[in-house]
């Protein structure tokens, strides 16, 4: 695999996961709704921008797969006119694209501004990974742009509420948020037999892992585990570092690390690397593949990633006990 292809994969994966984020763009404790009248609603988005949107926008463009998932979950599929090449969930979005009812506006980090403008949207739901240049260009055309930049699961919940307010579907947003909160409460209430050290490998050459204060770190914590990486952000570690950390559980993204399609490249690398045989996770068979779309995208489906990891924690414990018996 050539280095350019690897760089492209890493850029997309890390951007999608919110790895490259602005240190001053915290979404916590921000007031969502500023004001509202008969024709407009004024909100503060995740970038801290004050945005005025005409009520009940009819032509919406989504610039990120996670945004598209939330928009569909809120029942706004009839208003969506544009999405990215990577928007593939729910399956209905692929059908609408194939029928030409929803247009593609380019890649996640390579948005074609002209295509977006031609769609004449009255709302664009953007993401940090789109880049400030794209966002500014769209604003310069007079298009209302709501920017999302969730850093954790709480921020995802806030963004669902934000979109619900902007698009006039508060009731649907409340239902989705209540479901997310109830699922989190249920999962947190589960009693695990242990609190394992978990490492999440984003890529293997070099070895990129999810550190503290990342979206995935929050997912691991809610599920009942401890992030085995002490550094903050998405960081590169050496093979020796991985062996030294000696995690109880290793979680890797499915497919090529960016999607669930094709061979599970990272998984195959972990289990076939002779140097990693000494790691507890490998020795006990506690290397797990998780759907890249679930763990990489800050949408409401992150609940399924949390549930998956919670289940993995219980399954891995049984394997560890079996390993102890053998030894």
N, C-alpha and C positions, 0 to 999 in steps of 0.2 A: 504494500500500500504506500503510495508516494506521500511525501510530507505535505504537499499542498492539499491533498484530499483530507488528510488528518486535521490540518489546520481549519479547513472548512467545517468539518464535523464538530470539532471542539468549539468553534465560534458559535455555531448554531445551538449546540447543546447548552453551553454555558450561558449564552444570552437568554435562551428560553427558560432556564432555571433561575434567572435573576442573579447570576453570579456577578456580572459586571454591573454594579449599581452605584448610584451617586451617594456619597456619604451623607449628604444633607437632605436627601429625599426620604425622610421617614414618614410613613403613613399613619403611625399611631397617634391617637388623640386629635386627629384633624376633624374639624366640623365638616360634614358632608354637604348638607343643604344650607345655603346662605339665605336665599329668599325665593319666593314664588308668587306669580300672579296668574291672571287668566290665560296669558299667552306664552310665558317663558318661565323657566326654572334656572336659578343660578346656583352652581355648586363649586366646591373646591375639590380638585382631583388629587391624585397621589403625588403629583409634582408640586402641589401647593398653588397651582394656577386656579384663578377664578374664571369659570367658564359659563357663558350664558347660552342656553340651548332652547330652541323653540319647543313648546310642549308637543309630546307624542311624535317624535321624529319618525318619518316614514321611509327614509332611505338611509340605511346604516351600513357602514363599511367597517369590518373588523381587520385589524392589522396583526393579530396574533391568534394562534390556535386556541389558547386558553380563553381569550375573549370570546371567540366564536362558540366555544362550549357553553359558556355562561349565557350568552345571548339566546342560544337555542333552548337551554334549560328554563329560561324565563318566558318562553313562548313567543319569541320575537322573530322566528324564522321567516315569516312573511314580509318582514321589513328589511331583511338583509339583502344587499345588492352586490356586495363585494367581500371577498375573503382572500387569505394568502394561499400559496401553493401547498403549504403544509397543513392547512385546515382539513382534517379528515374525520372529525367526530362532531356530532353523531353521524352515522352513515348517510343520513338524509342530505347532509351538506355535499357529499360526493355526488349524489343523484342530482341535486339542484345545479351543481357545476356542470355535470355532463349534459344536462338539458339546456344549458345556457341561461338559466334563470338567475344564477349567481355567477358573477365574473371573478376571475382571479386577478389580483393586483400585484403579483410578483411574490418574492420570497419574504420571509420574516424580517431579515436584516437588509433586504434589497427591494424595498417597496418602490413600485413604479408610480411616482407622484402623478404623472399625467393620466395614467389609467384611473387612479382614484378620482381625480378632478372630473374626468369625462363621465363618471357615474353620477355626478351631481348629488353627492350625499348631503343630508342635513345633519348628520352626526358621524364622526369617525371615532372609533374606540381604539386607541393606540396603546403601545407598550414601550417600556424603556429601551428594549432591544431594537426598536425601529430606528433609533438614533434621533438626536435633537434636530439635525438638518431636515429630516423628513417631516417631523412635527411642525417645525417653523414654516416650512414651505407650504404645508396644508393650511396653517393658520393665516399665512399671507394671502391665500386665495379666499379668505373669509369663511372658511369651513370650521364649524365648531369641533374641536378635538378634545376628547376626554382621555387623559393619560393615566394608565394603571402601572403600578410598580410594587406589587405585594412582596414583602420580605418574609412573611410567615403566614401561618394558616389564619390567624386573626385578621390579617390584612386582606386575605382572599374573601373572607366573610364581609368585610367592609366594602370591598369592591362589588360584590353581588348587590349589596344594598345601594351603592352608588349608581350602578347601572339601572337598577329598578326605579330609582327616583328620577333619573334623567329621561328614561324611556316611558315613564307613566305606568309602570307595572309593579307598584310597591307591594301589592298583595302577593303576587307570584314570588317576588324577592323575599318577602317575609316567610313564606312557606319553605322556600329553599334554605334560607338561613336557619330557620328553626330545625329543619331536618339535619343540617350539618352540625349544629350545636348539640342536638340530642345524640347523634352518632358519636361525637367526640366524648361526650359525657359517659356514654355506654362503654366505649373502648377504654377510657381511662379507669373505669371502675373494675375492669377485669383484673383478677389477681394472678400474676405470673409467679412461677417458682423461682425466677431469677431476674436480674437486671443486667443483661449482657452488654458487652462492648461491641458496638456495631460499626463497621466501616462501609461507606458507600463509594464505590469506584465508578467514576464517570468515564474514564478512558484509561488505557493501559500503556501508551507509548507517546509521551511520558505518562506516569501514573498520576492522574488527576483524581482528587477525592473531595468529598463535601465536608468542609470543616464546620466549626462553631459559627453561630449567628448567620446561618444560611437557611434557606427554605427547607432543605432536606433535614437539617439538624432539628428543626421544629417537628417535622414529621416523625423522626426517630424517637424523640422525647415523648410525644403524645402516645405513640404506640407502646411505650414501656421500656425502651432501651436507652443506652448511653452512647453518644457519639464518641468513637475511639480516637478521633482526631482532636487535638487540643488547639491547633491554630485556627484563626478566624478566616472565613471566606473559603473560596474554592482554591485549593493549593496543590502544588506538585510535590510528591514525595518520592523517595528512592525505593528500590526493592528492599534495601536494608532497613529502611524506615518501616516498611510494611511488615517485615518479619519481626522487628523490634516491638511494634505496636501489638502484634499477636492478637488480633480481634477474635472474639467468640463467634461472630457471624460476619460474613462478607455478603453484601448486596451489590449486584451489578445491574446495569440497564440491559434490557433485551435488545436483540438485533444488533445493529451497528452502533448502539449507544444513543442514537438519535431517534430511532423508531423501532417498532417491534418486528419489522420485516427482515427476512434473511437469517443467516447464521448468527448465533449469539457469540459475537466476537470476544467480548470481554470475559464472559464465562469460560469459554474454551481456553483462553489464555491463563486464567487463574488455575484451573484444575490440571492443566498440562505442564505448568511451569515447575520444574523439579525443585527449584529453590524454595517454593512456597509450601512444599509438602509438610514442613515442620510447623506451620501455623495451625493453631487449634481449629480454626474454622474449616480449613481444608482437610485436616486429619480426621475430623468427625463428620465430614460431609455436609457442613453448614455453609455452603456457598449457594446463594439463591439468586435467581433471575426475577426481576420485577419489570412489568410493562413500562417501557420508557415514557410513554405518553402519560401514564398515571403519576409517576414520580417527578417528571420534568415540568409538567404544566401546572401552573398555579390556578387551577379552576376548581369547581365544586367537587370534581372527581378525585381530588387529593384524599378525600375521605376513604376511598377504596384502597389507596396506597397505604394509608395508616392502618386500615383493617388487615391488609395483607401482611404488613410487617409485624403486627400484633400476633397474627397466626403463626408466622415464621418463628417468633420468639418461643412460643410453646413447643413447636415441632423441634426446634434446635435443642431445647433443653433435654428432650427425650434422647436425642442422638448423643449428647454429651454424657448422659448417664450410661448409655450403652458403651461409649468409648472408655469410660472409667472402669467398667466391668471387664472389658477386654484387656485393659492394661494391668 
